[in-house]
Amino acid sequence: MTPAGPQVMDGVPPQPARLAAAVVVLRPFRAEDVVMAMELSQDPYVPLTGSLPAHADEEQALQWVQRQRGRLAEGVGYSFAIADPNTDEARGQIGLWVRDLEEGRLSAGYSLVASARGRGLAGAALRLVTSFAWTIPAAHRIELHIEPWNKGSIRTAEHAGYQREGLLRSHQSIGGQRRDMLLYATIRNDTSHRGRCE
């Protein structure tokens, strides 16, 4: 008998092949996204918040891409490449995490390569992933945790319709230091999210 692999919880749909808006598409990761992953790993902050090593070489970047492809099978959630709608070239990553779905809560996180920032791409990606989240019947709330200094991420959250709910003092360790985090959230009956799922 073959051992069973990781099970995705009931009520969680398969990863969509594509979520589309005017300025971005969200799609599963592919091997060629290592170029984006290597660029993202040069950011001084991004490697502190996830599993992408700082200054990743091609092999480390490929391993990270492969991990993103397996997130749903692990029961962690959805990881999408944020890609250009014309070239399909990856510009970043956005995740929708389902660990607290039994409580009706999801969380999201996003990052873009430096060359793609300041053009509204993260906000469009967050609106798309939020619209997709509401296709999960058990989901009632989506949370974002943002460091208070991160003005760009705060603007992204607010432009996507998320509301600031408070400051979580010493909420988590990032780079070996305890960090305060702003809590932003949206709930199912908010109507400010627009996007198209294919």
C-alpha positions as CSV (number, residue, x, y, z in Angstrom):
1,M,0.0,0.0,0.0
2,T,1.3,3.4,-0.9
3,P,1.3,6.0,1.9
4,A,-1.2,8.7,1.5
5,G,0.2,12.1,0.6
6,P,-0.7,15.4,2.3
7,Q,-4.5,16.0,2.2
8,V,-6.1,19.3,1.3
9,M,-8.9,20.1,3.7
10,D,-12.5,19.6,2.6
11,G,-14.1,22.6,1.0
12,V,-10.9,24.0,-0.5
13,P,-11.1,24.3,-4.3
14,P,-8.2,23.4,-6.6
15,Q,-5.7,26.1,-7.6
16,P,-7.1,28.1,-10.5
17,A,-5.1,28.0,-13.7
18,R,-5.4,31.8,-14.0
19,L,-7.0,34.8,-12.2
20,A,-7.0,37.9,-14.4
21,A,-7.2,41.6,-14.1
22,A,-6.2,44.5,-16.5
23,V,-2.7,44.9,-15.1
24,V,-1.8,41.5,-13.7
25,V,-2.6,37.8,-13.9
26,L,-2.1,35.3,-11.1
27,R,-1.0,31.8,-12.2
28,P,0.7,28.8,-10.8
29,F,4.5,29.0,-10.6
30,R,6.7,27.5,-13.5
31,A,10.3,26.6,-13.7
32,E,11.1,29.8,-15.7
33,D,10.0,31.9,-12.7
34,V,13.5,31.3,-11.2
35,V,14.6,34.5,-12.8
36,M,12.0,36.5,-10.8
37,A,12.8,34.5,-7.6
38,M,16.5,35.3,-7.9
39,E,15.7,39.0,-8.3
40,L,13.2,38.9,-5.4
41,S,15.9,37.3,-3.2
42,Q,18.1,40.4,-3.6
43,D,15.5,42.4,-1.6
44,P,16.8,43.0,2.0
45,Y,13.4,42.2,3.6
46,V,11.7,39.5,1.5
47,P,14.1,36.6,2.6
48,L,13.4,37.5,6.2
49,T,9.7,36.7,5.9
50,G,9.6,33.4,4.1
51,S,11.6,30.5,2.7
52,L,13.4,32.3,-0.2
53,P,17.1,32.5,0.7
54,A,18.8,35.8,0.5
55,H,20.9,36.2,-2.7
56,A,19.6,32.8,-4.0
57,D,21.5,31.1,-6.8
58,E,19.6,29.4,-9.6
59,E,19.2,26.1,-7.8
60,Q,18.0,27.7,-4.6
61,A,15.5,29.8,-6.6
62,L,14.2,26.7,-8.4
63,Q,13.7,24.9,-5.1
64,W,11.7,27.9,-3.8
65,V,9.6,27.8,-7.0
66,Q,8.9,24.1,-6.5
67,R,7.9,24.7,-2.9
68,Q,5.4,27.3,-4.1
69,R,3.8,24.7,-6.5
70,G,3.3,22.3,-3.6
71,R,1.7,24.7,-1.0
72,L,-1.9,23.6,-1.6
73,A,-1.0,19.9,-1.5
74,E,0.7,20.5,1.9
75,G,-2.5,22.1,3.2
76,V,-0.8,25.5,3.6
77,G,-2.7,27.4,0.9
78,Y,-2.4,28.9,-2.5
79,S,0.8,30.5,-3.9
80,F,0.5,32.4,-7.1
81,A,3.0,34.1,-9.4
82,I,2.0,37.7,-10.1
83,A,2.6,38.0,-13.8
84,D,2.4,40.6,-16.6
85,P,-0.8,40.1,-18.6
86,N,0.9,40.6,-21.9
87,T,4.2,38.6,-21.5
88,D,3.2,36.3,-18.7
89,E,6.5,37.1,-17.1
90,A,6.5,36.7,-13.3
91,R,6.9,40.0,-11.3
92,G,6.3,38.7,-7.8
93,Q,4.3,36.3,-5.5
94,I,1.1,36.4,-3.6
95,G,-0.2,33.8,-1.2
96,L,-3.6,32.9,0.3
97,W,-3.0,30.8,3.4
98,V,-5.7,28.5,4.8
99,R,-4.2,27.2,8.0
100,D,-7.0,28.9,10.1
101,L,-9.9,28.1,7.7
102,E,-11.6,26.0,10.3
103,E,-12.1,29.3,12.2
104,G,-13.3,31.0,9.0
105,R,-10.0,33.0,8.7
106,L,-7.5,33.2,5.9
107,S,-4.4,35.3,5.6
108,A,-2.6,36.7,2.6
109,G,0.9,38.0,1.8
110,Y,2.5,39.5,-1.2
111,S,5.9,40.7,-2.6
112,L,7.0,42.2,-5.9
113,V,10.5,42.5,-7.4
114,A,11.8,46.1,-7.0
115,S,11.5,46.9,-10.7
116,A,7.7,46.2,-10.6
117,R,6.8,48.3,-7.6
118,G,4.8,51.5,-7.5
119,R,2.5,50.6,-10.4
120,G,-0.5,49.2,-8.5
121,L,0.3,45.6,-9.4
122,A,0.3,44.3,-5.8
123,G,-3.1,46.0,-5.1
124,A,-4.6,44.4,-8.3
125,A,-3.2,41.0,-7.2
126,L,-4.6,41.4,-3.7
127,R,-8.0,42.3,-5.1
128,L,-7.9,39.2,-7.3
129,V,-6.9,36.8,-4.6
130,T,-9.5,38.3,-2.3
131,S,-12.2,37.7,-4.9
132,F,-11.0,34.2,-5.2
133,A,-11.0,33.7,-1.4
134,W,-14.7,34.3,-1.3
135,T,-15.3,31.2,-3.5
136,I,-14.2,29.2,-0.5
137,P,-17.5,28.7,1.5
138,A,-15.9,28.5,4.9
139,A,-13.9,31.7,4.5
140,H,-15.3,34.8,6.3
141,R,-12.3,36.9,7.0
142,I,-8.9,37.6,5.4
143,E,-6.0,39.1,7.4
144,L,-2.8,40.9,6.5
145,H,0.1,41.5,8.9
146,I,2.2,44.5,7.9
147,E,5.1,46.1,9.7
148,P,4.3,49.8,10.6
149,W,7.2,51.2,8.5
150,N,6.0,49.4,5.3
151,K,4.1,52.3,3.7
152,G,3.9,50.6,0.3
153,S,2.3,47.5,1.7
154,I,-0.1,49.6,3.8
155,R,-1.1,51.5,0.6
156,T,-1.6,48.2,-1.2
157,A,-3.9,46.9,1.6
158,E,-5.9,50.1,1.8
159,H,-6.3,50.4,-2.0
160,A,-7.6,46.8,-2.0
161,G,-10.3,47.6,0.5
162,Y,-8.7,46.2,3.7
163,Q,-9.3,48.1,6.9
164,R,-6.7,48.7,9.7
165,E,-7.9,47.0,12.8
166,G,-5.0,47.6,15.2
167,L,-1.4,47.2,16.2
168,L,-0.2,43.7,17.4
169,R,2.7,44.4,19.6
170,S,5.7,42.1,19.5
171,H,3.6,39.9,17.2
172,Q,6.3,37.8,15.4
173,S,10.0,37.3,14.9
174,I,11.4,38.6,11.7
175,G,15.2,38.4,11.1
176,G,15.7,37.3,14.7
177,Q,13.9,40.4,16.2
178,R,10.4,40.7,17.7
179,R,8.3,43.0,15.5
180,D,5.1,44.9,15.9
181,M,2.6,44.3,13.1
182,L,-0.4,46.2,11.9
183,L,-3.4,44.1,11.5
184,Y,-5.5,44.8,8.3
185,A,-8.5,42.7,7.4
186,T,-11.5,42.4,5.2
187,I,-14.7,40.3,5.7
188,R,-16.9,38.5,3.3
189,N,-19.6,41.2,3.1
190,D,-17.2,43.9,2.0
191,T,-18.0,44.8,-1.6
192,S,-14.8,46.7,-2.6
193,H,-13.0,43.7,-4.3
194,R,-13.2,43.3,-8.0
195,G,-11.5,40.7,-10.2
196,R,-12.2,38.0,-12.7
197,C,-11.4,34.3,-12.2
198,E,-10.8,32.1,-15.2
